[in-house]
Amino acid sequence: MRAHWEALHESLALRIRTSQAQEAFAQAREVHKTLAPFAEAVLLVAFLNSDQGDLDEKDRILATLVTMVQRREHRGLASTLLWLGLWPGLNAAYGRRVKHFASQPQELVAEIADAFTAHIQRISFETVNRVAATLVRNTERDVMERRRKVWAESARIREDKAEPRTFDEFIQGTEIGNVALDHWTTPRAESVLGLLPGLGFDHEVAALRACLEPAVGEDADLLVAVLVLEETQREAGQRLGLSHDAARKRFQRALVRLREYLKTGVSQL
């Protein structure tokens, strides 16, 4: 599953070892004082990846590299150094989100690359405290925001096809995509909501949200974000236009409503 991601890292690592890259780095060192202490690009990457070293110095180096990209000054080299310098953070983001792309992990690689490149181009130092945290966090946020749009579209298509949306409909003998109820309730089924193993993560999330909506209304998005997508209540609240306190209270109330809804459904079984 990680083959495409690891291949990207290997390609980037090789890119800074070429004679052209070494020459470009030597020229950049003469212009930018933040790069001068490092004789080679690989040493700069090692410094940025290490747990040691001054964070302010690392931030200044990253800011220099971003400026080089934005000014198209040794753009290819600077972009590669940003990728490698921030690889630990990007790799952690990949690890957190790859389960959402289980069927096509190469799509996650493309999404991260697209979002990361876009943020390098438009980041403004006037509103940034830490370059590293901002680039990695915003990249991960944009990747998941795009993924949620895919899930939303999948849910809309399900509604257009008049597929079951409530817990009751799942337990009343209807057929879901030509799969009879007894197939959903065999020991292979892993969800009390009747989500069939093998649907794929995107479809499962869309189906789950549809099942939650009758019980908790618009707070279904909040529950899915926190319980399934592993966002914090603060992060989910910000994305949904809620304060942290409002998101926390609505999340707690939604959980209570969901528990009561599930108890009623199970008792009817």
C-alpha positions as CSV (number, residue, x, y, z in Angstrom):
1,M,0.0,0.0,0.0
2,R,2.9,2.4,0.7
3,A,4.8,1.5,-2.5
4,H,3.9,4.7,-4.4
5,W,4.6,6.9,-1.3
6,E,8.0,5.3,-0.7
7,A,8.8,5.5,-4.4
8,L,8.2,9.2,-4.3
9,H,10.6,9.6,-1.4
10,E,13.3,7.6,-3.1
11,S,12.9,9.8,-6.3
12,L,13.2,13.0,-4.3
13,A,16.3,11.7,-2.4
14,L,18.0,10.9,-5.7
15,R,17.1,14.2,-7.2
16,I,19.2,16.3,-4.7
17,R,22.3,14.1,-5.4
18,T,22.6,15.0,-9.1
19,S,25.4,17.2,-10.3
20,Q,22.8,19.8,-11.4
21,A,21.3,19.9,-7.9
22,Q,24.6,20.2,-6.2
23,E,25.6,23.1,-8.5
24,A,22.3,24.8,-7.9
25,F,22.6,24.4,-4.1
26,A,26.1,25.8,-4.2
27,Q,24.7,28.9,-6.0
28,A,21.9,29.2,-3.5
29,R,24.3,29.1,-0.5
30,E,26.1,32.1,-1.9
31,V,22.8,34.1,-2.0
32,H,21.0,32.9,1.2
33,K,22.8,33.0,4.5
34,T,20.4,30.5,6.1
35,L,21.7,27.8,3.7
36,A,25.4,28.7,4.0
37,P,26.2,26.5,7.0
38,F,25.4,23.4,5.0
39,A,28.0,22.1,2.5
40,E,25.6,19.8,0.7
41,A,21.8,19.6,0.3
42,V,21.7,16.2,2.0
43,L,23.2,17.7,5.1
44,L,20.5,20.4,5.1
45,V,17.8,17.7,4.8
46,A,19.4,15.7,7.7
47,F,19.3,18.8,9.9
48,L,15.6,19.6,9.1
49,N,14.7,15.9,9.8
50,S,16.6,15.7,13.0
51,D,15.0,16.1,16.5
52,Q,17.9,18.3,17.4
53,G,18.6,21.9,16.4
54,D,17.0,25.3,16.9
55,L,13.4,25.4,15.7
56,D,13.7,29.1,14.7
57,E,16.7,28.3,12.5
58,K,14.8,25.5,10.9
59,D,11.8,27.8,10.3
60,R,14.1,30.4,8.7
61,I,15.5,27.7,6.3
62,L,12.0,26.5,5.3
63,A,10.9,30.1,4.8
64,T,14.0,30.7,2.5
65,L,13.1,27.6,0.5
66,V,9.4,28.7,0.2
67,T,10.6,32.1,-1.0
68,M,12.9,30.5,-3.6
69,V,10.0,28.5,-5.0
70,Q,7.7,31.5,-5.1
71,R,10.4,33.6,-6.8
72,R,11.2,30.7,-9.2
73,E,14.8,30.8,-8.0
74,H,16.2,27.3,-8.3
75,R,12.6,26.3,-8.0
76,G,13.0,22.6,-8.6
77,L,15.8,22.2,-6.0
78,A,13.9,24.3,-3.4
79,S,10.7,22.4,-3.9
80,T,12.5,19.1,-3.5
81,L,14.2,20.3,-0.3
82,L,10.9,21.3,1.1
83,W,9.5,17.9,0.4
84,L,12.4,16.1,2.0
85,G,12.8,18.6,4.9
86,L,9.1,18.1,5.8
87,W,8.9,14.4,5.0
88,P,8.5,13.3,8.7
89,G,5.4,15.4,9.0
90,L,4.0,14.5,5.6
91,N,4.7,10.9,6.2
92,A,2.8,11.0,9.5
93,A,-0.1,12.7,7.6
94,Y,0.0,9.9,5.0
95,G,-0.1,7.3,7.7
96,R,-3.1,8.9,9.3
97,R,-5.1,9.2,6.1
98,V,-4.2,6.2,4.0
99,K,-7.0,4.1,5.4
100,H,-9.4,6.5,3.7
101,F,-7.8,5.6,0.3
102,A,-7.5,1.9,1.0
103,S,-8.6,0.8,-2.5
104,Q,-6.4,3.4,-4.4
105,P,-3.6,4.6,-2.2
106,Q,-1.9,6.2,-5.2
107,E,-4.7,8.8,-5.1
108,L,-3.6,9.9,-1.7
109,V,-0.1,10.4,-3.0
110,A,-1.4,12.6,-5.8
111,E,-3.7,14.5,-3.5
112,I,-0.9,15.2,-1.0
113,A,1.4,16.3,-3.8
114,D,-1.3,18.6,-5.3
115,A,-2.2,20.2,-2.0
116,F,1.4,20.6,-0.7
117,T,2.5,22.2,-3.9
118,A,-0.4,24.6,-3.9
119,H,0.2,25.7,-0.3
120,I,3.9,26.3,-1.0
121,Q,2.9,28.7,-3.7
122,R,0.4,30.7,-1.6
123,I,1.7,30.6,1.9
124,S,2.1,34.1,3.4
125,F,4.6,34.6,6.2
126,E,2.6,37.5,7.6
127,T,0.0,35.1,8.9
128,V,2.2,32.1,9.7
129,N,3.9,31.2,13.0
130,R,5.6,28.0,11.9
131,V,6.2,27.2,8.3
132,A,6.5,23.4,8.9
133,A,3.3,23.1,10.9
134,T,1.3,25.3,8.6
135,L,2.3,23.5,5.4
136,V,1.8,20.0,6.8
137,R,-1.4,20.8,8.6
138,N,-3.0,22.7,5.7
139,T,-2.0,20.0,3.3
140,E,-3.6,17.3,5.3
141,R,-6.7,19.4,5.9
142,D,-7.2,20.1,2.2
143,V,-6.7,16.4,1.3
144,M,-9.5,15.4,3.7
145,E,-11.7,18.2,2.6
146,R,-11.6,17.0,-1.0
147,R,-12.2,13.4,0.2
148,R,-15.3,14.6,2.1
149,K,-16.7,16.1,-1.1
150,V,-16.3,12.7,-2.7
151,W,-18.2,11.1,0.2
152,A,-20.9,13.8,0.0
153,E,-21.3,13.2,-3.7
154,S,-21.5,9.4,-3.1
155,A,-24.2,10.1,-0.5
156,R,-26.1,12.3,-2.9
157,I,-26.0,9.5,-5.6
158,R,-27.3,7.0,-3.0
159,E,-30.2,9.4,-2.2
160,D,-31.0,9.9,-5.9
161,K,-31.3,6.1,-6.3
162,A,-33.6,6.0,-3.3
163,E,-31.4,3.6,-1.3
164,P,-32.3,3.0,2.4
165,R,-31.2,5.8,4.6
166,T,-32.5,5.0,8.1
167,F,-31.7,2.3,10.6
168,D,-35.3,1.0,10.4
169,E,-35.0,0.6,6.7
170,F,-31.9,-1.5,7.2
171,I,-33.8,-4.0,9.4
172,Q,-37.1,-4.3,7.6
173,G,-36.2,-6.8,4.9
174,T,-35.5,-4.4,2.1
175,E,-32.7,-5.1,-0.3
176,I,-29.7,-2.9,-0.6
177,G,-28.0,-2.9,-3.9
178,N,-29.4,-6.3,-4.7
179,V,-28.1,-7.7,-1.4
180,A,-30.9,-9.2,0.8
181,L,-31.2,-8.4,4.5
182,D,-30.1,-11.9,5.6
183,H,-26.8,-11.3,3.8
184,W,-26.2,-8.2,5.8
185,T,-27.0,-9.8,9.1
186,T,-24.9,-13.0,8.7
187,P,-21.8,-13.3,11.0
188,R,-19.7,-11.6,8.3
189,A,-21.4,-8.3,8.9
190,E,-19.3,-6.1,11.2
191,S,-21.7,-3.2,11.8
192,V,-25.0,-3.0,13.8
193,L,-26.0,-0.5,11.2
194,G,-25.8,-3.2,8.5
195,L,-22.8,-1.9,6.6
196,L,-21.5,-4.8,4.4
197,P,-17.8,-5.6,4.6
198,G,-16.0,-4.9,1.4
199,L,-18.1,-1.8,0.4
200,G,-15.0,0.3,0.5
201,F,-14.3,3.1,3.0
202,D,-15.8,5.9,0.9
203,H,-19.1,4.1,0.5
204,E,-19.2,3.0,4.1
205,V,-18.7,6.6,5.4
206,A,-21.5,7.9,3.1
207,A,-23.8,5.1,4.2
208,L,-22.9,5.6,7.9
209,R,-23.7,9.3,7.6
210,A,-27.0,8.6,6.0
211,C,-27.9,6.2,8.8
212,L,-26.9,8.7,11.5
213,E,-28.9,11.6,10.0
214,P,-32.4,10.4,11.1
215,A,-31.1,10.1,14.7
216,V,-28.9,13.2,15.1
217,G,-29.8,15.5,12.1
218,E,-27.1,17.8,10.9
219,D,-24.8,16.7,13.7
220,A,-24.2,13.5,11.7
221,D,-21.3,15.4,10.0
222,L,-19.8,16.2,13.5
223,L,-20.1,12.6,14.7
224,V,-18.5,11.2,11.5
225,A,-15.7,13.7,11.6
226,V,-14.7,12.9,15.2
227,L,-15.5,9.2,15.4
228,V,-14.5,8.0,11.9
229,L,-12.2,10.6,10.4
230,E,-10.3,11.1,13.7
231,E,-10.6,14.9,13.8
232,T,-10.6,16.5,17.2
233,Q,-13.9,18.2,18.3
234,R,-12.1,21.6,17.8
235,E,-11.0,20.7,14.3
236,A,-14.4,19.4,13.3
237,G,-16.0,22.5,14.8
238,Q,-13.8,24.9,13.0
239,R,-14.5,23.2,9.6
240,L,-18.2,23.2,10.3
241,G,-18.3,26.8,11.5
242,L,-18.7,26.1,15.2
243,S,-16.7,27.2,18.2
244,H,-14.9,24.6,20.2
245,D,-17.4,24.8,23.1
246,A,-20.4,24.6,20.7
247,A,-18.9,21.6,18.9
248,R,-18.1,19.8,22.2
249,K,-21.7,20.3,23.5
250,R,-23.3,19.3,20.2
251,F,-21.1,16.3,20.0
252,Q,-22.1,15.1,23.5
253,R,-25.8,15.7,22.8
254,A,-25.6,13.9,19.5
255,L,-24.0,10.9,21.2
256,V,-26.8,10.7,23.7
257,R,-29.5,10.9,20.9
258,L,-27.6,8.2,18.9
259,R,-27.4,5.9,21.9
260,E,-31.2,6.2,22.5
261,Y,-31.9,5.7,18.8
262,L,-29.8,2.5,18.7
263,K,-31.3,1.1,21.9
264,T,-34.8,1.6,20.3
265,G,-33.7,-0.1,17.1
266,V,-32.1,-3.0,18.8
267,S,-35.1,-3.5,21.1
268,Q,-37.3,-3.7,18.1
269,L,-35.1,-6.5,16.7
